[in-house]
Amino acid sequence: VGLYVERSLEMLVGMVGILKAGGAYVPLDPSYPADRLGYMVELSESPVLATQPSLRDALPSIVPAGMSPAVVVIDADAALSADADAPPDGPSGENDPAYVIFTSGSTGKPKGVEIRQRSAVNLLRSIAREPGLNDSDTICAISTLSFDIALSELVLPLTVGARILLVDRDTVRDVVRLRKLVDAEAITIMQATPATWRMLLDLGWTGKPGMRIISTGEALPRDLADRLLPCAPELWNLYGPTETTVYSALCRVEPGSGPIIVGR
């Protein structure tokens, strides 16, 4: 199911609805060029597109010729049906797909990576244990849905009862606004790339008491780690390619010298 939504409550409603219905979601970022989105819809052979009211009129521009997928409009304010809390009929099994993430296409055309339910659940349960997430946490969600690490920002908190602070696209892109938000909100854990952490530090950010830091997406340089360690009670380096379900290795970073390892 193609999920064509902005960073909004509808995005979360769409993800949960698709998974609950037994489908697999395919993130379709509205900021991507129409031809790229059309390629993703065509390659994934999505029979259904889920979108929000403000984007419905733009759907024809991303549907390839010859395809006529059904359209579901997500309305977070709609009244729930009487069976909304009931388990679905015929839920998906552990070997069914949970989502499809398209890689950047740096070596050619983007390719769709299909991740199965068992792999996603294994990843979520592992992260809940270490670095750890529970119902007392608030996670700062800044990753685009098209980046696979969004799974640990959006789905993991729902499985453990944690709070999601869903940051809008404009704030994510403006490091000054992002710093103000991080300082103002009761955040206990945040993951970002080394580039984002470096920009925050260069703005004069000195950390937040009680907020654990996760660095991911790129290699974590030692000099940056040394700047981040005084800013948080814990600093973690998490690594993994999309094909092996978001994260394959992790390491709690300690003071020292030499390169930061990806861990076990």
C-alpha positions in Angstrom: 0.0 0.0 0.0 1.6 3.3 -1.1 1.5 5.8 1.8 1.5 9.3 0.3 1.3 11.6 3.3 3.0 14.6 4.9 4.6 14.4 8.4 1.3 14.4 10.3 -1.0 12.4 12.5 -2.4 10.9 9.3 1.0 9.4 8.6 0.9 7.4 11.9 -2.8 6.5 11.4 -2.0 5.3 7.9 1.0 3.2 9.0 -1.0 1.5 11.8 -4.0 1.0 9.6 -2.0 -0.6 6.8 -0.2 -3.0 9.2 -3.4 -3.8 11.1 -5.1 -4.7 7.8 -2.3 -7.1 7.0 -0.7 -5.0 4.3 2.8 -3.6 3.8 3.4 0.1 3.6 5.5 1.8 0.9 6.5 5.3 2.0 5.9 7.9 -0.8 7.4 11.2 0.3 5.5 14.2 -1.2 8.8 16.1 -1.5 10.2 13.6 -4.0 9.9 14.3 -7.7 6.7 12.9 -9.3 8.6 10.7 -11.7 10.5 9.0 -8.9 7.3 8.4 -7.0 5.6 7.0 -10.1 8.5 4.6 -10.5 8.1 3.5 -6.9 4.3 2.9 -7.3 4.9 1.0 -10.5 7.7 -1.2 -9.2 5.9 -2.0 -5.9 2.7 -2.7 -7.9 0.7 -1.0 -5.1 -3.0 -1.9 -5.6 -4.0 0.8 -3.0 -2.7 4.3 -2.3 -3.4 5.9 1.1 -3.2 9.6 1.3 -4.6 12.6 3.2 -7.2 15.1 2.0 -4.7 17.9 1.2 -2.7 15.6 -1.2 -5.5 13.7 -2.9 -5.6 16.0 -6.0 -1.9 15.4 -6.5 -2.3 11.6 -6.8 -2.8 11.5 -10.6 0.7 12.9 -11.1 2.4 9.9 -9.4 0.2 7.1 -10.8 1.8 5.5 -13.9 -0.2 5.0 -17.1 -2.1 1.7 -17.1 -2.4 1.6 -13.3 -5.6 2.4 -11.4 -5.0 1.8 -7.7 -7.8 2.2 -5.2 -7.5 5.4 -3.1 -8.0 5.5 0.7 -8.2 9.0 2.2 -6.9 9.1 5.8 -8.8 11.4 8.1 -7.4 11.5 11.6 -10.5 13.3 12.8 -13.0 10.8 11.5 -15.2 9.0 14.0 -14.0 5.4 14.7 -16.2 2.5 13.7 -17.5 0.2 16.4 -14.9 -2.5 15.6 -11.9 -0.2 15.5 -10.3 -1.9 18.5 -11.0 -5.5 17.3 -8.2 -7.6 15.8 -8.4 -7.8 12.0 -9.7 -10.8 10.1 -6.8 -12.9 8.7 -3.9 -10.9 10.1 -0.5 -11.1 8.4 1.9 -13.8 9.4 5.6 -13.5 10.3 6.7 -14.2 6.7 4.5 -11.5 5.2 6.0 -8.2 4.2 5.7 -5.3 6.7 7.1 -2.5 4.5 9.1 -1.7 1.4 11.8 0.9 1.5 13.4 2.3 -1.6 17.1 2.9 -1.5 18.6 6.2 -2.7 19.5 4.8 -6.1 23.2 6.0 -5.8 24.2 3.0 -8.0 21.4 3.4 -10.5 17.6 3.3 -10.2 16.2 3.0 -6.7 15.4 -0.6 -5.6 12.7 -1.6 -3.3 13.8 -3.5 -0.2 11.0 -5.7 1.3 11.2 -6.3 5.0 9.1 -9.0 6.6 7.1 -8.9 9.8 9.4 -11.3 11.7 12.4 -9.1 10.9 10.7 -5.9 11.9 9.4 -7.3 15.1 12.8 -8.8 16.0 14.4 -5.3 15.4 11.8 -3.5 17.5 12.0 -5.9 20.4 15.8 -5.7 20.3 15.9 -1.9 20.4 13.4 -1.9 23.2 15.9 -3.8 25.3 19.0 -1.9 24.2 19.5 1.1 24.0 16.1 0.7 25.6 12.7 2.3 25.4 9.7 2.1 27.7 6.5 3.9 28.6 8.3 6.7 30.5 10.2 7.8 27.4 9.6 10.5 24.8 11.3 10.0 21.5 12.0 13.0 19.1 11.0 11.7 15.7 12.8 13.7 13.0 13.5 11.0 10.3 11.5 11.0 7.0 9.3 8.0 6.6 11.3 7.0 3.6 14.4 6.5 5.8 14.1 3.1 7.4 15.2 4.3 10.8 11.7 5.9 11.1 10.5 2.5 12.1 12.2 2.8 15.5 10.8 6.4 15.9 7.2 5.7 14.9 6.4 2.1 15.5 8.6 1.1 18.4 7.1 3.8 20.8 3.6 2.5 20.1 4.7 -1.1 21.1 6.0 0.0 24.5 3.7 2.9 25.3 6.3 5.6 24.8 5.4 9.2 23.6 6.2 10.3 20.1 7.1 13.9 19.5 6.5 14.1 15.7 8.6 17.0 14.3 7.3 18.7 11.2 9.3 18.9 8.0 10.1 22.6 8.3 11.6 22.3 11.8 13.6 19.2 10.7 15.2 21.2 7.9 15.9 24.3 10.1 18.6 23.5 12.7 17.9 26.7 14.6 14.2 25.7 15.1 15.2 22.1 15.8 17.5 23.2 18.6 14.8 25.3 20.2 12.4 22.4 20.1 14.9 20.0 21.6 15.6 22.5 24.4 11.9 23.1 25.1 10.4 19.6 25.0 10.7 16.8 27.5 12.6 14.5 25.2 14.4 11.5 26.7 15.9 9.9 23.5 16.7 11.2 20.0 18.4 9.6 17.0 20.0 11.6 14.2 22.9 11.5 11.7 26.4 12.8 12.7 25.8 15.7 10.4 22.7 16.8 12.3 24.4 16.4 15.7 27.4 18.4 14.4 25.1 21.2 13.3 23.4 21.4 16.7 26.8 21.5 18.5 28.1 24.2 16.1 25.0 26.3 17.0 26.1 26.1 20.7 23.9 23.3 21.8 25.3 21.9 25.0 23.1 18.9 25.6 19.9 18.1 27.5 19.9 16.4 31.0 18.5 12.9 30.8 18.3 12.7 27.0 20.1 9.8 25.4 21.7 10.3 22.0 21.8 7.9 19.1 24.1 8.5 16.2 23.2 6.6 13.0 23.1 6.7 9.2 26.8 7.6 8.8 30.1 6.8 10.4 30.5 8.6 13.8 33.9 10.3 13.9 35.8 10.2 17.2 36.1 14.0 17.4 32.3 14.3 17.2 31.8 11.6 19.7 34.1 13.4 22.1 31.9 16.6 21.7 28.7 14.6 22.2 29.7 12.5 25.3 29.4 15.4 27.8 26.0 16.3 26.3 24.1 13.1 27.3 24.0 10.4 29.9 24.4 7.8 27.1 25.8 8.0 23.5 25.1 5.1 21.2 26.3 4.3 17.7 23.9 2.2 15.7 24.6 0.8 12.2 23.0 -1.3 9.5 21.9 -1.4 5.9 18.2 -1.3 4.9 18.5 -4.9 3.7 19.2 -6.2 7.1 16.3 -4.4 8.8 17.4 -0.9 9.9 20.1 -1.7 12.5 22.5 -4.7 12.5 24.9 -3.6 15.2 25.1 -1.3 18.1 27.7 0.1 20.5 27.6 2.3 23.5 30.3 4.9 23.0 32.7 5.5 25.8 35.5 8.2 26.2 38.8 7.1 24.6 40.8 7.3 21.5 40.7 5.6 18.1 37.7 5.1 15.8 34.2 4.4 16.9 33.3 0.8 16.3 29.9 -0.3 15.0 29.6 -2.8 17.8 28.0 -6.2 18.0 
